[in-house]
C-alpha cells in the first residue's frame, strides 16, 4: 500500500523528495495520508486524500467547488493584508495542471498543503473554544458572500432537505421491512407530532426572507484549525460538503454537535441536554462575523435552526434503524435507535429552553445594531 501511495503522490507537484507517507487523521469518509518531503529549503508536508466516491458521486464537481472557494478566500485575505492568507488550504496540482488525479481503479485523489502550527480538536473543551469555532464558521460564510462565478455545485443532492428526509422516513415506516416499528412507537409519535416544522425554513426561502448561500454544511469542531499557540482560528477545512445551502443549517448543526456533551448514542438520556453557556458562546462567536450580512429572519431563528437540524438527524437515525441499519454503521444492535433517542431528547431540551435561547440571540445581535 505504501508503494501505491507513493505512486499516487508522484502524480502531484510536490516540492522535494518524498520520504514518508502514513495514514493521517480521524475522518470517517475519505482515506487520508500525511506526506513528508525533503526539499532544499527544508521539510515540506502535505495531505493526500482519496475522495469517497460512494458519498460524493461527482468528485470533479467537489474539486471545482474547493478550487473556487479556497482561491477566493486566499485572494480576499491577501487583498486585506491578512497574515492568514499564507495559512489557508492550497490545492497542489498534478503535473498536468489538474486539481485531482484519477487512478486506474477510478479513485479520485487530491493533495493539500499541510497548514503548519495549527491543529484540530475532536471535542469542544470550553465555551471560549465554542465561541472561536462558531466565529470561524461565520468568518467562512462571510468570506464567501461575494464568491464570483454563480452557485457552486450541489455535492450531495438534498443534503438538508428536511421535508424529503421526512418523506423518506414515512416511506420506510410504511414498509417496516425489519418489523422494528413496534419497538419505537414513542419515537415515531414524536416525529409525527413535530413533523410540521420540517418545511419552515424552506418556506422562508420561497418567500425571499432567507437567501440561499454558499455554506459549509458540516460545522463540527474538528473542521476548524486552531493556532497551537493562541488557540485562535486559522482556517476551515473538510470542504467536500461546501454547496448551496442556508446559513441556518450551518449554525443549527453547531447547536446539535456543540451544546450537548453526551455521546451521540448515549443510553442514559438524563445526560442529554442543551447547555445554555455553550449556546450563548456559539451565538456570540457567530454574530461577530455574520451580523453584517444575515437577514433579520436568519437572526431570529438561530435557536429554531438547532431544533430543526437535530430533529432532522433524529429522523435520519430512526429511518435507518427501521430500514435495517443500511446507512449508518453500527457496532451493536439498536445503536441507531439509541442515536435517534439522544437526538429526540436534545430536541426536547431545546424546546424547553427555546424562549431563553431566542432572548440571548436577540440581545447579542442588538449589540451590533
RAQUIPE-V503969 format. One record per residue. SS is DSSP state (H for helix, E for strand, - for the rest). D_FIRST is the distance of its C-alpha to the first C-alpha in Angstrom with 2 decimals. Layout:
ss-><SS,SS>
d_first-><D_FIRST,D_FIRST>
This chain:
ss-><-,H,H,H,H,H,H,H,H,-,-,E,-,-,-,-,E,E,E,E,E,E,E,-,-,-,-,-,-,-,E,E,E,E,E,E,E,E,E,-,-,E,E,E,E,E,E,E,E,E,E,-,-,-,-,-,-,-,H,H,H,H,H,H,H,H,H,H,H,H,H,H,H,H,H,H,H,H,H,H,-,-,H,H,H,H,H,-,-,-,E,-,-,E,-,-,-,-,-,-,E,E,-,-,-,-,-,E,E,E,E,E,E,-,-,-,-,E,E,-,-,-,-,-,-,-,H,H,H,H,H,H,H,H,H,H,H,H,H,H,H,H,H,-,-,-,-,-,-,-,-,-,-,-,-,-,-,-,-,-,-,H,H,H,H,H,H,H,H,H,H,H,H,H,H,-,-,-,-,-,H,H,H,H,H,H,H,H,H,H,H,H,H,H,H,H,H,H,H,H,H,H,H,H,H,H,-,-,-,-,-,-,E,E,E,-,-,-,-,-,H,H,H,E,E,E,E,-,-,-,-,-,E,E,E,E,-,-,-,-,-,-,E,E,E,-,H,H,H,H,H,H,H,H,H,H,H,H,-,-,-,-,-,-,-,-,-,-,H,H,H,-,-,-,-,H,H,H,H,H,H,H,H,H,H,H,H,H,H,H,-,-,-,-,-,H,H,H,H,-,-,H,H,H,H,H,H,H,H,H,H,H,H,H,H,H,H,H,H,H,H,H,H,-,-,-,-,-,-,-,-,-,-,-,H,H,H,H,H,H,H,H,H,H,H,H,H,H,H,H,H,H,H,H,H,H,H,H,H,H,H,H,H,H,H,H,-,-,->
d_first-><0.00,3.80,5.34,4.92,6.16,8.53,9.77,10.48,12.16,14.12,15.90,17.72,20.71,19.43,22.10,21.36,18.54,15.12,15.03,12.78,10.10,9.96,10.64,14.25,17.38,18.94,18.96,18.91,18.62,15.87,12.26,12.83,11.37,13.80,13.88,16.44,18.20,21.12,24.02,27.65,28.83,26.45,23.13,21.83,19.52,17.91,16.27,13.64,13.90,13.22,16.70,17.37,19.47,20.99,22.73,23.21,24.15,25.07,22.37,24.49,27.39,25.40,24.42,28.03,29.30,27.09,28.08,31.74,31.76,30.00,32.05,35.22,34.78,34.14,37.15,39.39,38.50,39.06,42.40,43.38,42.50,40.16,37.87,35.30,34.77,32.48,30.46,29.36,26.12,25.56,23.30,21.75,22.39,20.45,22.09,24.26,25.47,23.77,22.71,19.48,17.16,16.65,13.89,14.84,14.20,16.53,14.37,16.09,14.65,16.91,17.32,20.15,21.83,21.67,25.19,26.31,28.71,28.19,26.62,26.70,28.24,27.52,31.22,34.47,36.25,39.66,41.81,41.40,37.65,38.35,40.80,38.41,35.60,38.20,39.55,36.20,35.73,39.34,38.67,35.75,38.15,40.85,38.67,38.11,41.75,42.32,39.03,40.24,39.36,40.15,38.16,34.39,32.51,32.50,28.79,29.56,32.94,35.45,33.25,36.37,38.94,40.55,43.16,40.51,38.62,41.98,42.68,39.37,40.26,43.75,42.47,40.16,43.05,45.36,43.14,42.13,39.73,38.99,42.58,41.57,44.07,46.74,44.68,44.35,47.72,48.18,44.96,45.84,49.31,47.93,45.92,49.02,51.20,49.18,47.93,50.41,48.47,45.48,46.98,48.77,46.52,46.10,49.89,50.22,47.90,50.15,53.17,51.73,51.76,48.00,45.93,42.47,40.35,36.82,35.29,32.07,32.17,29.86,31.96,30.41,30.84,27.16,27.27,29.65,28.63,31.38,32.49,31.88,35.44,37.59,35.74,36.65,34.45,32.51,30.73,29.62,25.98,24.05,26.02,24.60,27.75,30.20,32.74,36.48,37.79,40.34,40.47,41.76,38.56,36.73,39.43,39.72,36.11,36.62,39.60,37.66,34.75,36.62,40.07,39.24,37.82,37.31,33.96,33.32,33.89,36.68,39.07,41.88,43.10,45.60,42.77,42.07,44.12,44.09,44.76,47.29,46.48,42.90,44.24,46.72,44.05,41.97,45.09,46.12,42.77,42.41,46.05,45.82,43.66,44.78,48.53,49.28,47.61,47.46,50.35,52.85,51.56,48.05,49.46,51.49,48.66,46.09,46.93,47.02,43.55,42.18,44.09,42.95,39.19,39.30,41.33,38.91,36.02,38.27,38.89,35.21,34.49,37.65,36.99,33.56,35.24,37.85,35.37,33.44,30.60,28.77,27.48,27.10,24.96,27.25,26.91,30.51,33.27,35.27,32.86,33.28,37.02,36.89,35.00,37.74,40.40,39.18,39.22,42.67,43.95,42.67,44.45,47.57,47.32,47.05,50.04,52.08,51.45,51.27,54.68,53.89,50.52,52.34,54.91,52.30,50.68,54.13,55.10,52.00,52.23,56.00,55.39,54.10,56.96>
